Amino acid sequence: MRITKEEFQQLLTSEGFKLFKRYLKKLEENEKEGWARGAYTTELADGTIQLNAAAIGRVKLLQELQSDDLTYEVILETVNDRE
């Protein structure tokens, strides 16, 4: 599926997309709050390392999805690389 750059810009300014970005931000905040509460710890160091690594990956992904660097060109290039 392809959309034009203008359609992409309309998507970015839509209320639905703004709501989705707030949702992503809330998920990121929840992960960070979990970290602060010690939610990613186990009795064994290896388990704690794995839980923390997974949480770091989730936060980085959420940040990337919210990034202003996520442009029409970047998305199109990424999609084309995988087709």
Distance bins in CASP14 RR format, pairs under 12 A and 6 or more apart:
PFRMAT RR
TARGET T0000
AUTHOR 0000-0000-0000
RMODE 2
METHOD distances of the structure
MODEL  1
1 7 0 0 0 0 0 1 0 0 0 0 0
1 8 0 0 0 0 0 1 0 0 0 0 0
1 75 0 0 0 0 0 1 0 0 0 0 0
1 76 0 0 0 0 0 1 0 0 0 0 0
1 79 0 0 0 0 1 0 0 0 0 0 0
1 83 0 0 0 0 0 1 0 0 0 0 0
2 8 0 0 0 0 0 1 0 0 0 0 0
2 72 0 0 0 0 0 1 0 0 0 0 0
2 75 0 0 0 0 0 1 0 0 0 0 0
2 76 0 0 0 0 1 0 0 0 0 0 0
2 79 0 0 0 0 1 0 0 0 0 0 0
2 80 0 0 0 0 1 0 0 0 0 0 0
2 83 0 0 0 0 0 1 0 0 0 0 0
3 9 0 0 0 0 1 0 0 0 0 0 0
3 10 0 0 0 0 1 0 0 0 0 0 0
3 11 1 0 0 1 0 0 0 0 0 0 0
3 12 0 0 0 0 0 1 0 0 0 0 0
3 72 0 0 0 0 1 0 0 0 0 0 0
3 75 0 0 0 0 1 0 0 0 0 0 0
3 76 0 0 0 0 1 0 0 0 0 0 0
3 79 0 0 0 0 0 1 0 0 0 0 0
4 10 0 0 0 0 1 0 0 0 0 0 0
4 11 0 0 0 0 0 1 0 0 0 0 0
4 72 0 0 0 0 1 0 0 0 0 0 0
4 76 0 0 0 0 0 1 0 0 0 0 0
5 11 0 0 0 0 0 1 0 0 0 0 0
5 12 0 0 0 0 0 1 0 0 0 0 0
5 71 0 0 0 0 1 0 0 0 0 0 0
5 72 1 0 1 0 0 0 0 0 0 0 0
5 73 0 0 0 0 1 0 0 0 0 0 0
5 75 0 0 0 0 0 1 0 0 0 0 0
5 76 0 0 0 0 1 0 0 0 0 0 0
6 12 0 0 0 0 0 1 0 0 0 0 0
6 13 0 0 0 0 0 1 0 0 0 0 0
6 72 0 0 0 0 1 0 0 0 0 0 0
7 13 0 0 0 0 0 1 0 0 0 0 0
7 14 0 0 0 0 0 1 0 0 0 0 0
7 17 0 0 0 0 0 1 0 0 0 0 0
7 72 0 0 0 0 1 0 0 0 0 0 0
7 75 0 0 0 0 0 1 0 0 0 0 0
7 76 0 0 0 0 0 1 0 0 0 0 0
8 14 0 0 0 0 0 1 0 0 0 0 0
8 17 0 0 0 0 0 1 0 0 0 0 0
8 70 0 0 0 0 0 1 0 0 0 0 0
8 71 0 0 0 0 1 0 0 0 0 0 0
8 72 1 0 1 0 0 0 0 0 0 0 0
8 73 0 0 0 0 1 0 0 0 0 0 0
8 74 0 0 0 0 0 1 0 0 0 0 0
8 75 1 0 0 1 0 0 0 0 0 0 0
8 76 0 0 0 0 1 0 0 0 0 0 0
8 79 0 0 0 0 0 1 0 0 0 0 0
9 17 0 0 0 0 0 1 0 0 0 0 0
9 71 0 0 0 0 0 1 0 0 0 0 0
9 72 1 0 0 1 0 0 0 0 0 0 0
10 16 0 0 0 0 0 1 0 0 0 0 0
10 17 0 0 0 0 1 0 0 0 0 0 0
10 72 0 0 0 0 0 1 0 0 0 0 0
11 17 1 0 1 0 0 0 0 0 0 0 0
11 18 0 0 0 0 0 1 0 0 0 0 0
11 20 0 0 0 0 1 0 0 0 0 0 0
11 21 0 0 0 0 0 1 0 0 0 0 0
11 70 0 0 0 0 0 1 0 0 0 0 0
11 72 0 0 0 0 1 0 0 0 0 0 0
11 75 0 0 0 0 0 1 0 0 0 0 0
12 18 0 0 0 0 1 0 0 0 0 0 0
12 20 0 0 0 0 0 1 0 0 0 0 0
12 21 0 0 0 0 1 0 0 0 0 0 0
12 66 0 0 0 0 0 1 0 0 0 0 0
12 68 0 0 0 0 1 0 0 0 0 0 0
12 70 0 0 0 0 1 0 0 0 0 0 0
12 71 0 0 0 0 1 0 0 0 0 0 0
12 72 0 0 0 0 1 0 0 0 0 0 0
12 75 0 0 0 0 0 1 0 0 0 0 0
13 21 0 0 0 0 0 1 0 0 0 0 0
14 20 0 0 0 0 1 0 0 0 0 0 0
14 21 0 0 0 0 0 1 0 0 0 0 0
15 21 0 0 0 0 0 1 0 0 0 0 0
15 22 0 0 0 0 0 1 0 0 0 0 0
16 22 0 0 0 0 1 0 0 0 0 0 0
16 23 0 0 0 0 1 0 0 0 0 0 0
17 23 0 0 0 0 0 1 0 0 0 0 0
17 24 0 0 0 0 0 1 0 0 0 0 0
17 65 0 0 0 0 0 1 0 0 0 0 0
17 66 0 0 0 0 0 1 0 0 0 0 0
17 70 0 0 0 0 0 1 0 0 0 0 0
18 24 0 0 0 0 0 1 0 0 0 0 0
18 25 0 0 0 0 0 1 0 0 0 0 0
18 66 0 0 0 0 0 1 0 0 0 0 0
19 25 0 0 0 0 0 1 0 0 0 0 0
19 26 0 0 0 0 0 1 0 0 0 0 0
20 26 0 0 0 0 0 1 0 0 0 0 0
20 27 0 0 0 0 0 1 0 0 0 0 0
20 62 0 0 0 0 0 1 0 0 0 0 0
20 65 0 0 0 0 1 0 0 0 0 0 0
20 66 0 0 0 0 1 0 0 0 0 0 0
21 27 0 0 0 0 0 1 0 0 0 0 0
21 28 0 0 0 0 0 1 0 0 0 0 0
21 62 0 0 0 0 0 1 0 0 0 0 0
21 63 0 0 0 0 0 1 0 0 0 0 0
21 65 0 0 0 0 1 0 0 0 0 0 0
21 66 1 0 1 0 0 0 0 0 0 0 0
21 67 0 0 0 0 0 1 0 0 0 0 0
21 68 0 0 0 0 0 1 0 0 0 0 0
21 70 0 0 0 0 0 1 0 0 0 0 0
22 28 0 0 0 0 0 1 0 0 0 0 0
22 29 0 0 0 0 0 1 0 0 0 0 0
22 62 0 0 0 0 0 1 0 0 0 0 0
22 66 0 0 0 0 1 0 0 0 0 0 0
23 29 0 0 0 0 0 1 0 0 0 0 0
23 30 0 0 0 0 0 1 0 0 0 0 0
23 62 0 0 0 0 1 0 0 0 0 0 0
23 65 0 0 0 0 0 1 0 0 0 0 0
23 66 0 0 0 0 0 1 0 0 0 0 0
24 30 0 0 0 0 0 1 0 0 0 0 0
24 31 0 0 0 0 0 1 0 0 0 0 0
24 58 0 0 0 0 0 1 0 0 0 0 0
24 59 0 0 0 0 0 1 0 0 0 0 0
24 61 0 0 0 0 1 0 0 0 0 0 0
24 62 1 0 1 0 0 0 0 0 0 0 0
24 63 0 0 0 0 1 0 0 0 0 0 0
24 64 0 0 0 0 1 0 0 0 0 0 0
24 65 1 0 1 0 0 0 0 0 0 0 0
24 66 1 0 1 0 0 0 0 0 0 0 0
24 67 0 0 0 0 0 1 0 0 0 0 0
24 70 0 0 0 0 0 1 0 0 0 0 0
25 31 0 0 0 0 0 1 0 0 0 0 0
25 32 0 0 0 0 0 1 0 0 0 0 0
25 59 0 0 0 0 0 1 0 0 0 0 0
25 62 1 0 0 1 0 0 0 0 0 0 0
25 63 0 0 0 0 1 0 0 0 0 0 0
25 65 0 0 0 0 1 0 0 0 0 0 0
25 66 1 0 0 1 0 0 0 0 0 0 0
25 67 0 0 0 0 0 1 0 0 0 0 0
26 32 0 0 0 0 0 1 0 0 0 0 0
26 33 0 0 0 0 0 1 0 0 0 0 0
26 62 0 0 0 0 1 0 0 0 0 0 0
26 66 0 0 0 0 0 1 0 0 0 0 0
27 33 0 0 0 0 0 1 0 0 0 0 0
27 34 0 0 0 0 0 1 0 0 0 0 0
27 55 0 0 0 0 0 1 0 0 0 0 0
27 58 1 0 0 1 0 0 0 0 0 0 0
27 59 0 0 0 0 1 0 0 0 0 0 0
27 61 0 0 0 0 1 0 0 0 0 0 0
27 62 1 0 1 0 0 0 0 0 0 0 0
27 63 0 0 0 0 0 1 0 0 0 0 0
27 65 0 0 0 0 1 0 0 0 0 0 0
27 66 0 0 0 0 1 0 0 0 0 0 0
28 34 0 0 0 0 0 1 0 0 0 0 0
28 35 0 0 0 0 0 1 0 0 0 0 0
28 55 0 0 0 0 0 1 0 0 0 0 0
28 56 0 0 0 0 0 1 0 0 0 0 0
28 57 0 0 0 0 0 1 0 0 0 0 0
28 58 0 0 0 0 1 0 0 0 0 0 0
28 59 1 0 1 0 0 0 0 0 0 0 0
28 60 0 0 0 0 1 0 0 0 0 0 0
28 61 0 0 0 0 1 0 0 0 0 0 0
28 62 1 0 1 0 0 0 0 0 0 0 0
28 63 1 0 0 1 0 0 0 0 0 0 0
28 64 0 0 0 0 0 1 0 0 0 0 0
28 65 0 0 0 0 1 0 0 0 0 0 0
28 66 1 0 0 1 0 0 0 0 0 0 0
28 67 0 0 0 0 0 1 0 0 0 0 0
29 35 0 0 0 0 0 1 0 0 0 0 0
29 36 0 0 0 0 0 1 0 0 0 0 0
29 58 0 0 0 0 0 1 0 0 0 0 0
29 59 0 0 0 0 1 0 0 0 0 0 0
29 62 0 0 0 0 1 0 0 0 0 0 0
29 63 0 0 0 0 0 1 0 0 0 0 0
29 66 0 0 0 0 0 1 0 0 0 0 0
30 36 0 0 0 0 0 1 0 0 0 0 0
30 37 0 0 0 0 0 1 0 0 0 0 0
30 39 0 0 0 0 1 0 0 0 0 0 0
30 55 0 0 0 0 0 1 0 0 0 0 0
30 58 0 0 0 0 1 0 0 0 0 0 0
30 59 0 0 0 0 1 0 0 0 0 0 0
30 62 0 0 0 0 1 0 0 0 0 0 0
31 37 0 0 0 0 0 1 0 0 0 0 0
31 38 0 0 0 0 0 1 0 0 0 0 0
31 39 0 0 0 0 1 0 0 0 0 0 0
31 40 0 0 0 0 1 0 0 0 0 0 0
31 51 0 0 0 0 0 1 0 0 0 0 0
31 52 0 0 0 0 0 1 0 0 0 0 0
31 54 0 0 0 0 1 0 0 0 0 0 0
31 55 1 0 1 0 0 0 0 0 0 0 0
31 56 0 0 0 0 1 0 0 0 0 0 0
31 57 0 0 0 0 1 0 0 0 0 0 0
31 58 1 0 1 0 0 0 0 0 0 0 0
31 59 1 0 1 0 0 0 0 0 0 0 0
31 60 0 0 0 0 0 1 0 0 0 0 0
31 61 0 0 0 0 0 1 0 0 0 0 0
31 62 1 0 0 1 0 0 0 0 0 0 0
31 63 0 0 0 0 0 1 0 0 0 0 0
32 38 0 0 0 0 0 1 0 0 0 0 0
32 39 0 0 0 0 0 1 0 0 0 0 0
32 40 0 0 0 0 0 1 0 0 0 0 0
32 55 0 0 0 0 1 0 0 0 0 0 0
32 56 0 0 0 0 0 1 0 0 0 0 0
32 58 0 0 0 0 0 1 0 0 0 0 0
32 59 1 0 0 1 0 0 0 0 0 0 0
32 60 0 0 0 0 0 1 0 0 0 0 0
32 62 0 0 0 0 1 0 0 0 0 0 0
32 63 0 0 0 0 0 1 0 0 0 0 0
33 39 0 0 0 0 1 0 0 0 0 0 0
33 40 0 0 0 0 0 1 0 0 0 0 0
33 55 0 0 0 0 0 1 0 0 0 0 0
33 59 0 0 0 0 0 1 0 0 0 0 0
34 40 1 0 0 1 0 0 0 0 0 0 0
34 41 0 0 0 0 0 1 0 0 0 0 0
34 51 0 0 0 0 0 1 0 0 0 0 0
34 52 0 0 0 0 0 1 0 0 0 0 0
34 55 1 0 0 1 0 0 0 0 0 0 0
34 58 0 0 0 0 0 1 0 0 0 0 0
34 59 0 0 0 0 0 1 0 0 0 0 0
35 41 0 0 0 0 1 0 0 0 0 0 0
35 48 0 0 0 0 0 1 0 0 0 0 0
35 51 0 0 0 0 1 0 0 0 0 0 0
35 52 1 0 0 1 0 0 0 0 0 0 0
35 54 0 0 0 0 0 1 0 0 0 0 0
35 55 1 0 0 1 0 0 0 0 0 0 0
35 56 0 0 0 0 1 0 0 0 0 0 0
35 57 0 0 0 0 0 1 0 0 0 0 0
35 58 0 0 0 0 0 1 0 0 0 0 0
35 59 0 0 0 0 1 0 0 0 0 0 0
36 55 0 0 0 0 0 1 0 0 0 0 0
37 55 0 0 0 0 0 1 0 0 0 0 0
38 48 0 0 0 0 1 0 0 0 0 0 0
38 51 0 0 0 0 1 0 0 0 0 0 0
38 52 0 0 0 0 1 0 0 0 0 0 0
38 55 0 0 0 0 0 1 0 0 0 0 0
39 48 0 0 0 0 0 1 0 0 0 0 0
39 51 0 0 0 0 1 0 0 0 0 0 0
39 52 0 0 0 0 0 1 0 0 0 0 0
39 54 0 0 0 0 0 1 0 0 0 0 0
39 55 0 0 0 0 1 0 0 0 0 0 0
40 47 0 0 0 0 1 0 0 0 0 0 0
40 48 1 0 0 1 0 0 0 0 0 0 0
40 49 0 0 0 0 1 0 0 0 0 0 0
40 50 0 0 0 0 1 0 0 0 0 0 0
40 51 1 1 0 0 0 0 0 0 0 0 0
40 52 1 0 1 0 0 0 0 0 0 0 0
40 53 0 0 0 0 1 0 0 0 0 0 0
40 54 1 0 0 1 0 0 0 0 0 0 0
40 55 1 0 1 0 0 0 0 0 0 0 0
40 56 0 0 0 0 1 0 0 0 0 0 0
40 57 0 0 0 0 0 1 0 0 0 0 0
40 58 0 0 0 0 0 1 0 0 0 0 0
40 59 0 0 0 0 0 1 0 0 0 0 0
41 47 0 0 0 0 1 0 0 0 0 0 0
41 48 1 0 1 0 0 0 0 0 0 0 0
41 49 0 0 0 0 1 0 0 0 0 0 0
41 50 0 0 0 0 0 1 0 0 0 0 0
41 51 1 0 0 1 0 0 0 0 0 0 0
41 52 0 0 0 0 1 0 0 0 0 0 0
41 55 0 0 0 0 0 1 0 0 0 0 0
42 48 1 0 1 0 0 0 0 0 0 0 0
42 49 0 0 0 0 1 0 0 0 0 0 0
42 50 0 0 0 0 1 0 0 0 0 0 0
42 51 1 0 0 1 0 0 0 0 0 0 0
42 52 0 0 0 0 0 1 0 0 0 0 0
42 54 0 0 0 0 0 1 0 0 0 0 0
43 51 0 0 0 0 0 1 0 0 0 0 0
44 50 0 0 0 0 1 0 0 0 0 0 0
44 51 0 0 0 0 0 1 0 0 0 0 0
45 51 0 0 0 0 0 1 0 0 0 0 0
45 52 0 0 0 0 0 1 0 0 0 0 0
46 52 0 0 0 0 0 1 0 0 0 0 0
46 53 0 0 0 0 0 1 0 0 0 0 0
47 53 0 0 0 0 1 0 0 0 0 0 0
47 54 0 0 0 0 1 0 0 0 0 0 0
47 55 0 0 0 0 0 1 0 0 0 0 0
48 54 0 0 0 0 0 1 0 0 0 0 0
48 55 0 0 0 0 0 1 0 0 0 0 0
49 55 0 0 0 0 0 1 0 0 0 0 0
49 56 0 0 0 0 0 1 0 0 0 0 0
50 56 0 0 0 0 0 1 0 0 0 0 0
50 57 0 0 0 0 0 1 0 0 0 0 0
51 57 0 0 0 0 0 1 0 0 0 0 0
51 58 0 0 0 0 0 1 0 0 0 0 0
52 58 0 0 0 0 0 1 0 0 0 0 0
52 59 0 0 0 0 0 1 0 0 0 0 0
53 59 0 0 0 0 0 1 0 0 0 0 0
53 60 0 0 0 0 0 1 0 0 0 0 0
54 60 0 0 0 0 0 1 0 0 0 0 0
54 61 0 0 0 0 0 1 0 0 0 0 0
55 61 0 0 0 0 0 1 0 0 0 0 0
55 62 0 0 0 0 0 1 0 0 0 0 0
56 62 0 0 0 0 0 1 0 0 0 0 0
56 63 0 0 0 0 0 1 0 0 0 0 0
57 63 0 0 0 0 1 0 0 0 0 0 0
57 64 0 0 0 0 1 0 0 0 0 0 0
57 65 0 0 0 0 0 1 0 0 0 0 0
58 64 0 0 0 0 0 1 0 0 0 0 0
58 65 0 0 0 0 0 1 0 0 0 0 0
59 65 0 0 0 0 0 1 0 0 0 0 0
59 66 0 0 0 0 0 1 0 0 0 0 0
60 66 0 0 0 0 0 1 0 0 0 0 0
60 67 0 0 0 0 0 1 0 0 0 0 0
61 67 0 0 0 0 0 1 0 0 0 0 0
61 70 0 0 0 0 0 1 0 0 0 0 0
63 69 0 0 0 0 0 1 0 0 0 0 0
63 70 0 0 0 0 0 1 0 0 0 0 0
64 70 1 0 0 1 0 0 0 0 0 0 0
64 74 0 0 0 0 0 1 0 0 0 0 0
64 75 0 0 0 0 0 1 0 0 0 0 0
64 78 0 0 0 0 0 1 0 0 0 0 0
65 74 0 0 0 0 0 1 0 0 0 0 0
65 75 0 0 0 0 0 1 0 0 0 0 0
67 74 0 0 0 0 1 0 0 0 0 0 0
67 75 0 0 0 0 0 1 0 0 0 0 0
68 74 0 0 0 0 0 1 0 0 0 0 0
69 75 0 0 0 0 0 1 0 0 0 0 0
69 78 0 0 0 0 0 1 0 0 0 0 0
70 76 0 0 0 0 0 1 0 0 0 0 0
70 77 0 0 0 0 0 1 0 0 0 0 0
70 78 0 0 0 0 1 0 0 0 0 0 0
71 77 0 0 0 0 1 0 0 0 0 0 0
71 78 0 0 0 0 0 1 0 0 0 0 0
72 78 0 0 0 0 0 1 0 0 0 0 0
72 79 0 0 0 0 0 1 0 0 0 0 0
73 79 0 0 0 0 0 1 0 0 0 0 0
73 80 0 0 0 0 0 1 0 0 0 0 0
74 80 0 0 0 0 0 1 0 0 0 0 0
74 81 0 0 0 0 0 1 0 0 0 0 0
75 81 0 0 0 0 0 1 0 0 0 0 0
75 82 0 0 0 0 0 1 0 0 0 0 0
76 82 0 0 0 0 0 1 0 0 0 0 0
76 83 0 0 0 0 0 1 0 0 0 0 0
77 83 0 0 0 0 0 1 0 0 0 0 0
END
